[in-house]
């Protein structure tokens, strides 16, 4: 019997809701691929009272809503523990995405019952790989705090942003995560946004990962992690030949909230003032005009229309002009769940 674990595409479900809430844009690090754009996203740290009012706009007690608290670095927010507790009382499932520094002694102020997942960003299996991307000393601090979180009973996950700088070391991550006690592994693909899109040609980093390399490396590493008991999630990126394209902006409900009140439905659009909604006077306002949601229904051979418009360098073509690969919605995921005996 084959011991190969098969990845399953996690299709969008009607009514599925995810809220990605950037509480602030400040961060103690300056990662080379950071996508935060203060000119577009704001520079404020939202006061606790404002955060609670905005959470109410997206709370649906009758339906599960996944809340992901982000920054910048969200643990820099002095009231993060209170925000987590309030979100749980509104029946959100709560995840915090951290760079690993865990400011304000977060682990001492919330319980594993209040925080559903604590997710750490790590872009290499060693300091030699991770720290040139994320900053000197980051690997040691992040892994130390992962160990503390696991020992305290928190469900932990790790996000690894794959790029040309670190894909060759991805295969070393499963054994590290198993040793750390991490339960979930999110393999992300680099987006040409923020710092990774702003490199001047003379100093440009080869961030891009070719389709053949992604398809050869990522599914294999995901299988290895699952064999070690880790639940793995990674973006579909490239659609199979006969696989239909679906846009999360149409099928599901995803909201990306920034401190300046912009609310996007597509993360590819976040560097541009084309957000579908705005929060004004603590009210969610649907914007009228030619914004991101007007493009979602368009059907093109390349798949994702926003990718074609905003990140065309991600797409290659055959000599006859047809796309070599169709790009899936960036929110379409594949997963491999471990088989427990």
GIDADA-V528879 format. One record per residue. N is the residue number from 1. SS is DSSP state (H for helix, E for strand, C for the rest). Layout:
N;SS  N;SS
This chain:
1;C  2;C  3;C  4;C  5;C  6;C  7;C  8;E  9;E  10;E  11;C  12;C  13;C  14;C  15;C  16;C  17;E  18;E  19;E  20;E  21;E  22;E  23;C  24;E  25;C  26;C  27;C  28;C  29;C  30;C  31;C  32;C  33;C  34;C  35;C  36;C  37;C  38;H  39;H  40;H  41;H  42;C  43;C  44;C  45;E  46;C  47;C  48;H  49;H  50;H  51;H  52;H  53;H  54;H  55;H  56;H  57;H  58;H  59;C  60;C  61;C  62;C  63;C  64;C  65;E  66;E  67;E  68;E  69;E  70;E  71;C  72;C  73;C  74;H  75;H  76;H  77;C  78;C  79;C  80;H  81;H  82;H  83;H  84;H  85;H  86;H  87;H  88;H  89;H  90;C  91;C  92;E  93;E  94;E  95;E  96;E  97;E  98;E  99;C  100;C  101;C  102;C  103;H  104;H  105;H  106;H  107;H  108;H  109;C  110;C  111;C  112;C  113;C  114;C  115;C  116;C  117;E  118;E  119;E  120;E  121;E  122;C  123;C  124;C  125;C  126;C  127;H  128;H  129;H  130;H  131;H  132;H  133;H  134;H  135;C  136;C  137;C  138;H  139;H  140;H  141;H  142;H  143;H  144;H  145;H  146;H  147;H  148;H  149;H  150;H  151;H  152;C  153;C  154;C  155;C  156;E  157;E  158;E  159;E  160;E  161;E  162;E  163;C  164;C  165;C  166;C  167;H  168;H  169;H  170;H  171;H  172;H  173;H  174;H  175;H  176;H  177;H  178;H  179;H  180;H  181;C  182;C  183;C  184;E  185;E  186;E  187;E  188;E  189;E  190;C  191;C  192;C  193;C  194;C  195;H  196;H  197;H  198;H  199;C  200;C  201;H  202;H  203;H  204;C  205;C  206;C  207;C  208;C  209;C  210;C  211;H  212;H  213;H  214;H  215;H  216;H  217;H  218;H  219;H  220;H  221;H  222;H  223;H  224;H  225;H  226;H  227;H  228;C  229;C  230;C  231;E  232;E  233;E  234;E  235;E  236;C  237;C  238;E  239;C  240;C  241;C  242;C  243;C  244;C  245;C  246;C  247;C  248;H  249;H  250;H  251;H  252;C  253;E  254;E  255;E  256;E  257;E  258;C  259;C  260;C  261;C  262;E  263;E  264;E  265;C  266;C  267;H  268;H  269;H  270;C  271;C  272;C  273;C  274;C  275;C  276;C  277;E  278;E  279;E  280;E  281;C  282;C  283;E  284;E  285;E  286;E  287;C  288;C  289;C  290;C  291;C  292;H  293;H  294;H  295;C  296;C  297;C  298;C  299;C  300;E  301;C  302;C  303;E  304;C  305;H  306;H  307;H  308;H  309;H  310;H  311;C  312;H  313;H  314;H  315;C  316;C  317;E  318;C  319;C  320;C  321;C  322;C  323;E  324;C  325;C  326;C  327;E  328;C  329;C  330;C  331;C  332;C  333;E  334;E  335;E  336;E  337;C  338;C  339;C  340;C  341;C
